[in-house]
Amino acid sequence: MLYFFIGSYSAIIACLYYFLPLYLKGTLNFSGGQIGLLYGVLSLNSVLVAFPVGVTGDRYPARILTRLGLLGTAASLLLLGRAAHFWPFLAVFWTFGLSLQLFRQSLDIMLFKDNPGNQVMRFGNYNFWRMGGMTSGIIAGGVLLTFLAFPETLNLWALFLLLLLLATLRLPLTRGVSTPLRQYGEDFLNRQVLFFSAWLFLFTMHWGAEGTSLSLFLQTALGLSPMGMGLYMSGEFMVVALTAYCYGRFWDGRWPPLTFLILALLTSGLGHIFMTYPSLPWSFGWRAVHGVGDGLIMMLTYTTIARLFHVDRVGGNSGLILLTCTLGTFSGSLIYGPLGAGLGYHLPLIISGFVSLALIPLVYMGLKE
């Protein structure tokens, strides 16, 4: 059931995260800076809740947080479809981000805490469903937006989330352990964790570039309709899903983690750079290469969290790692949103790709034996 919930979460995220800029620019006439700020806020609000949610998930059953997240996300979706001006939209979008944080983070906590032994295969299955949900959501979004207006699509997703509330009874009931807050600080402030957080922050800046520029690049440079965008991006998500599954099922332990990390940064960076050439087959092929890198990074992140942190404190500590990722995304959104609007939507993808490549010598020097 946990796999089904992460798939459902990802379906909604895929539909909104990649298609929302089209609605914001085309219907609401928001500027590039405003779109970048909205996506930055979606990341920034997790600064307020990532660690507290993680600690709460360590001390109480995490599925309680899932229910709160479902209710808040459904209400926010209904309100977003009715907000026509920037500041009301921003206020609701803030609440939407907080609710999504509760929903997503509670699922990760249950993944780490439920049956903590032999986790790599479970991580692979979990992320396979996660990216399978992204695939389904992006296709569903393309279909829905072909026949429905964006607010009507939001209403349908809100109804789906309310129906999910009944299924939360089937989620794992994790045990609670109270831990002093200073212990989380001692866990986090060591060389391994700080270095892991540093390169992950720089890598996740490319998510900000994708959120603010990818769909607009596909529309303006490749001339894709919402349906075409859905098919394009769903192909990448399937590559990410298969990469995560194969890592968990076949690849773990065959190479050192550093080798997998270098391969991930190489494929992710090159894919982002070369996908910007305005030829659909060429761009799609390199987007798939990028997906291999993202799938490997996803698995390396989960396995590293499980290795570095004790299971009784993994909620709070994984919340701090998630906070690192969202700060990276937030920074990328603020930088790449205006850059794409002013100089072309291909440029943020290219620059963020070079950042990923530049991380290769950094991680090699920091992690080599």
ZICOR-V289424 format. One record per residue. N is the residue number from 1. D_CENTER is the distance of its C-alpha to the mean C-alpha in whole Angstrom. Layout:
N|D_CENTER, N|D_CENTER
This chain:
1|20, 2|17, 3|16, 4|17, 5|15, 6|11, 7|12, 8|13, 9|10, 10|8, 11|11, 12|12, 13|8, 14|9, 15|12, 16|12, 17|9, 18|11, 19|15, 20|15, 21|16, 22|19, 23|20, 24|20, 25|22, 26|24, 27|25, 28|25, 29|26, 30|23, 31|24, 32|21, 33|21, 34|21, 35|18, 36|16, 37|17, 38|16, 39|12, 40|13, 41|14, 42|11, 43|10, 44|14, 45|14, 46|12, 47|15, 48|18, 49|16, 50|14, 51|17, 52|19, 53|17, 54|17, 55|21, 56|21, 57|20, 58|22, 59|25, 60|25, 61|23, 62|20, 63|20, 64|22, 65|19, 66|17, 67|20, 68|20, 69|16, 70|17, 71|20, 72|19, 73|16, 74|19, 75|21, 76|19, 77|18, 78|22, 79|23, 80|20, 81|22, 82|25, 83|25, 84|26, 85|26, 86|24, 87|25, 88|25, 89|21, 90|20, 91|21, 92|20, 93|16, 94|17, 95|17, 96|15, 97|12, 98|14, 99|14, 100|11, 101|11, 102|14, 103|13, 104|9, 105|11, 106|14, 107|13, 108|12, 109|16, 110|18, 111|16, 112|18, 113|21, 114|22, 115|24, 116|23, 117|25, 118|24, 119|20, 120|19, 121|20, 122|18, 123|15, 124|16, 125|17, 126|14, 127|11, 128|14, 129|13, 130|10, 131|10, 132|13, 133|12, 134|10, 135|13, 136|15, 137|13, 138|14, 139|17, 140|18, 141|17, 142|19, 143|22, 144|22, 145|22, 146|25, 147|27, 148|26, 149|25, 150|21, 151|23, 152|24, 153|21, 154|19, 155|22, 156|22, 157|18, 158|20, 159|22, 160|20, 161|19, 162|22, 163|23, 164|21, 165|22, 166|25, 167|23, 168|22, 169|25, 170|24, 171|22, 172|23, 173|25, 174|24, 175|27, 176|27, 177|28, 178|29, 179|28, 180|29, 181|27, 182|28, 183|27, 184|24, 185|25, 186|27, 187|24, 188|22, 189|25, 190|26, 191|25, 192|23, 193|20, 194|21, 195|21, 196|18, 197|16, 198|18, 199|16, 200|13, 201|13, 202|15, 203|12, 204|9, 205|11, 206|11, 207|8, 208|10, 209|13, 210|11, 211|10, 212|14, 213|15, 214|14, 215|16, 216|19, 217|19, 218|20, 219|22, 220|24, 221|24, 222|24, 223|26, 224|23, 225|23, 226|21, 227|22, 228|22, 229|18, 230|17, 231|19, 232|18, 233|14, 234|15, 235|17, 236|14, 237|12, 238|15, 239|16, 240|12, 241|13, 242|17, 243|16, 244|14, 245|17, 246|20, 247|19, 248|19, 249|22, 250|24, 251|23, 252|22, 253|25, 254|27, 255|26, 256|25, 257|22, 258|22, 259|23, 260|20, 261|18, 262|21, 263|20, 264|16, 265|17, 266|20, 267|18, 268|15, 269|17, 270|20, 271|18, 272|17, 273|20, 274|22, 275|20, 276|21, 277|25, 278|26, 279|27, 280|25, 281|25, 282|25, 283|22, 284|20, 285|22, 286|20, 287|17, 288|17, 289|18, 290|15, 291|13, 292|15, 293|14, 294|10, 295|12, 296|14, 297|12, 298|10, 299|13, 300|15, 301|12, 302|13, 303|17, 304|17, 305|16, 306|19, 307|21, 308|21, 309|21, 310|24, 311|23, 312|24, 313|22, 314|19, 315|17, 316|18, 317|18, 318|14, 319|14, 320|15, 321|13, 322|10, 323|12, 324|12, 325|9, 326|9, 327|12, 328|11, 329|9, 330|12, 331|15, 332|13, 333|13, 334|17, 335|18, 336|17, 337|17, 338|21, 339|22, 340|20, 341|23, 342|25, 343|26, 344|24, 345|20, 346|21, 347|21, 348|18, 349|17, 350|20, 351|20, 352|16, 353|17, 354|20, 355|18, 356|17, 357|20, 358|22, 359|20, 360|22, 361|25, 362|23, 363|22, 364|25, 365|27, 366|25, 367|25, 368|28, 369|31
